[in-house]
Every structure is written in C-alpha cells, then in structure tokens.
Amino acid sequence: MTHWTESVAVAARSISARTVSNAGGLIVVGYLFAYVLLDWASYIHPVAPFAITPWNPPSGLSIALLLVFGLRCTPVVFVAAVLAEVVVRGAGGSPIEIASYAAILSGGYAAMAAFLLRGTRFDPSFKTLRDLVIFGVTAAVGAMGVAVCYVSAHVLAGAFTWNEFPEYALRDWVGEVIGIMILTPALLIHGPALARTRRWRLSGAAIVQALSIVAALWVVFAANVTDPSKLFYVLFLPLIWISVMNGLRGATLALVATQVGLIVSLQLVGYGARVVVEFQLLMLALAVTGAFLGMAVDQWRRAQDTLRTSEAELSAVVSMAPDAILILDGAGRVIDANAAAEALFRASSGGLVGSSVAGLIPGLREPFESLQGREVRARRFDGTTFPSEVSFSSVPIGERKAYIGIVRDTTRRKEIEDRLRERERELDRAMRVAAAAEMASVLAHELNQPLTAALNFAQACDLMLRRGDAEQTQLAQTMDRVVAEVSRAGEVVRRLRDLSRGGSARLDSAAIESLVDASMQSLKDRFQRHGIAVAIKVVSGLPPVLVDRVQIEMVLNNLVANAVDAIVGAKAEERKISVEASSDGPAFVRVAVRDSGPGLSPAIAERLFVPFSTTKPAGSGLGLSISRSIIESHGGRLWMEPQPRGVAFLLTLPTTPSQEPPK
Ligand code: ADP
C-alpha cells in the first residue's frame, strides 16, 4: 500500500506540474482531496469491497472538473480514482484491476464531457432548457455505459457472478446518475460564485428553506411508518417551493441538501441496500423535477424581463417619437396616444384615450390599415383643423385586433410648398418683365429703321408736292411706302406694348448665400431627377451685395438652368455643377457657375450674349442677353470662360457700401 500511495503521489505531482499551472496545481490537489473525501463519505452499502454504491458523488465532481477545465484533466481523474481505491478501499485488487477500474471511470466521465463539449453546443452555465435536457440524457446514457463496463469488469475479475450483474449494475447506475445529476449542475452554477466569495453569509430566506428540507426529512423518517418511501412525496414540497422562489440556482442547492439529508437519515435509521436504492430512484425523480421546475421558473423570469424591457423600450420610443402616434381598438377608439399626439390635438394628458378616431380625423373609416400616407384634415380638441398625413397598420394585441397610426401635421410643409410656388411665379413674372425690357431695347433698334424710312418717304412726298410736278401715281406709291413703313413701326410698337410690363429695380442688401440658395429652390427637383451633384461653395466672411433680389435670383437661376440643360442634353457621364462665390476686389463679389457639360456649341460661341441666339428647340435665346443687361445695370459684369470640360459663367455684383447686416 505504501508503494501504491507513493507512486500515485508521484504521478499526481508530475501531471499537475506538466498539464496545469500553479493555480491549476491547487485545483488538482483540491479535486483529488475532494474526490477521495466524497468517495469515503458516500461509501455506503457498497457491493463490498467495491465502489458500487447507490450514491456516487465523485462522478458529479469529476464531470464538473472536465467540463470546466477541459479534457486534459482526464489523467487527474484517473489518478483520483486510483487514489480513492487505495485510500478508501485499501487497494483490494491487483494493480492491473485497479488501473482498469480507474480507466473505465475516468474514460467514461471524459467521454461524457467530450460529448457535451464537442458533440453538442452545451453551455455549462445551464442557460436554456436545451442545456438541461442534453445534460440529463448524457448523464443517464453515459452512466449506463460506465455502470455496465464497471460491473462487467468486476465480474470478469471474478469478484461476483453474472447472476448478480443486473442488481449491481442498477445500483451502480443509480449511484452514478444521482451523483452527476445532483452535484455537477450545483458545482457548475455555483462554482464561479463560490470561488469569488470571501465571506460567507446566509440569508434568512436560505435558513428557512434549509429548515423546510430538514422538516420534510423529519416527516418522512420520524413518522415511524412501515415504509417511509410512501411519504417520499413530502420531500417534493420544499423543493418545489425553493425552485419557484429561486429558480435553477435554488433548486440545485436544495437537491444537494436533500440528497445529503436523505443519505444521513437512511444511515441513521439503518435501512438496507435495497431500500437505499429504492430511495435513490425516487431521488432521481425528485432531481429531474427540481431541475426542470427551476429551469422553467428561470425561463419564465427571463421572458418576463425581456418582455418588460421591450415594453419599456417600446413605450420610450413611442413617447419620445416626434410624430403623433395613436393606438386604436378594433372599433376605432383611441386606447393609447403619445405626448406628441396629445400636443398635436391639443388634448390634456390622457385626454385622447376613449375618443373616436372619426371625431379626430373626420371621414376616416375602416379598413384603417389601407390608409398609407393619406392626406386628410384633422380636427383638434378646440375645434380648429389642420392638414395632416396619416398612416395606419393593424397590430394584433393578444386575441384582439388593434391599429397603430401615425399622424403628421403637414401645415408647415404646405406653407413651404405654397411659398415655393409663389416664388416660382414671382421668378416667372420677373423673367417675363426682363424679357420684355430687353425686347424693348431690341425693338427700339428695329423701330428706328421703318421710322427713318417713313420719314424719308414723307420728305420725298413733301418735296414732290412743293415742286408741284409729282405724278399722282408716283405720289400715291410713295405715300403707300410711308404707310407701310409706319404700319411696320406700329406693329413693332404693338408687340412691344404687349410685352413691356413690370417696374424698375429695387435694390436691397442681401447675403450672397441666400441669393444662391433661393435661386436653386425651383431646380432641386431637376437635380434629383437627373442625378446631378451640385456643390455650393461660398467663401466665408463675404460682404453683402446691393442688388435687386428677384433679378439676381433670376440670373443665377437662368445660368444654373442652362448648365442643367447642357448636361442633360448631352447625356453627360459626369454630372456636376458648382456655384462658387468669392470676393473680387473690395467692391465686388464674384460668382462662378461651372458645369461638367459638353461646352458651348461652335454655332453659338460668337453670339452667346446676342438676343434670340439659341441652340435649343424651345429656347428663346434671351436668357443670357437679359442676364448680362441685369448684371450690367447693377454695375457688374457677366462673361463666359471655356473650361477643359464644360463652361463657366462668371459675374460680379457690387457689395453694399455701408456695414448694414444682410437681410
Ligand atoms: P436659351 O437658354 O433660351 O437657349 P440663353 O441665352 O440662356 O437662351 O442661352 C443661349 C445659348 O447658349 C443656349 O441655347 C446654349 O446653346 C448656350 N449655352 C448657355 N449656357 C450653356 C452651358 N452652360 N453649356 C453649353 N451651352 C450653353
């Protein structure tokens, strides 16, 4: 025996030194000690002198070790089994027998741990029911394998006959399963906390729970009934109570306590092996019930927590949402509304609940879920109405049908749209006015011709009449030409009158950014439709310019619109327009509009600023000439610069002389 102890100690030392670190060494020694101690304490009703007992906690300890520290600990388990054989049972068999028994135990436990860790995605912290089921089934089947091999090995070694095999195999299986089912989950679940805890403190509830187990054991064994197993069900009561209160954490500890109490009680009363095995089978039922009940309670609590969290998140999102949210029952009555909805409908807090959606949004009828982005007029609690856009969708709340709806106040959007339309109209009018003015100057030039001709013809007639030698026909012909020229001039004047409308320029101090922004508004839709990227760069700190806002916006709008036309017309790959504003000396600001279009067509290059020069089928050819007149009337310049790609139109505008802030 001395020889055995020494060689085992040497093996243990070498394994601990090789496979694990110093802290690991402590764990190995602690495990070996605990294994031997548990084996010794549970060495009751053995199939003497073999380790076939109806309660075998070292199995649970070994599987916990292998699951936590890995399969490399298998040799340690082997050493523990040999050590227990030597220390507890005095190494009754030959070294080969003892080594093969230890190999069966350590190999069996390692196989179970390997299956759990590698074959399944088992989580040793028992988070889900799946973990528990996998663990229970592995324990039951694995223990069966270990028991069959272990008892068979004893039969082969001549310890007993095959006739005794079924009874002993059952006893061993029960011992193994109970050991694993009760100890392993408790160690895996409480182990990390145990390792961390420095000071032990028992809560009042834990003491009462422990006492309830003691009381139940007392009822079972002290009632003095002939067959105490009939009263075993009493042990379920504290376990169920503890499981419901504390989930799987409580259940695992309660099972360890009940098992220890049960074994102690059985020993104290002195029952035989058969009764102990019978009790252990009942204990197995208790372990399965406790574990599953504890797991069910945990999962229910987790589900409750998740539900509470998601409900809290949802209600936070709904209450913080900037849009008005209404939740309606199947009949279209408000069952809940967020703060934005109360503010929108001018209702008091909670005041919307119970009101009918038809009262809030007149004309709204089922099926509500078909309403998506519908524009309607909604009515506030004070009777005023506002334009809104509503969308509803149906959501099942339990068995009932409900609707969730979003109501968006579109008053501001409508105002902006109206203002934009108004601005477009203004721009349009200004364009016509400017076109007419330009026309006037062009036509004045045209008028000059017929009027001069008419004057000449009239003077000729006058001369003929004075000389008195004119023939009637010649006179009449010359008068006809006078009439024709005057009619031509009249026609020009008539056309001019039709076109000439509008007023004189109104100069204001304006920030260049605001002019550029305003001139782009009506074009945004075209940029988007044609995928044109527009970059606006305004050098900071530019002084305000002194301009007629509408006219300058019109010029900028015309230049950018021309750039869009050029890019789109040429189906250009690169679609970029840049508008840059910088200073041009102390008295001017310079604006450049560049595009990535095809550049000027040669046909137009020479006559770009000449009225009626256009390359567009529906073009007027007046835009650039009017723009130049406008800019020049402001004292600035407008010119074109060809670019490697596309063209640039540049203009200068006078800055406001005083330091007035821009409007
Ligand atoms: P319209 O746009 O009615 O034709 P404009 O006076 O604004 O009148 O423009 C005159 C012509 O100048 C256009 O028809 C076009 O051929 C040319 N043009 C103006 N801007 C550009 C540009 N950015 N790229 C290429 N050609 C341009």
Residues whose N, C-alpha, C, O or C-beta is under 5 A from the ligand:
A	BS01	ADP	N562 A563 A566 G597 G599 L600 I604 L608 S613 T614 T615 K616 G619 S620 G621 L622 G623 L624 S625 V647
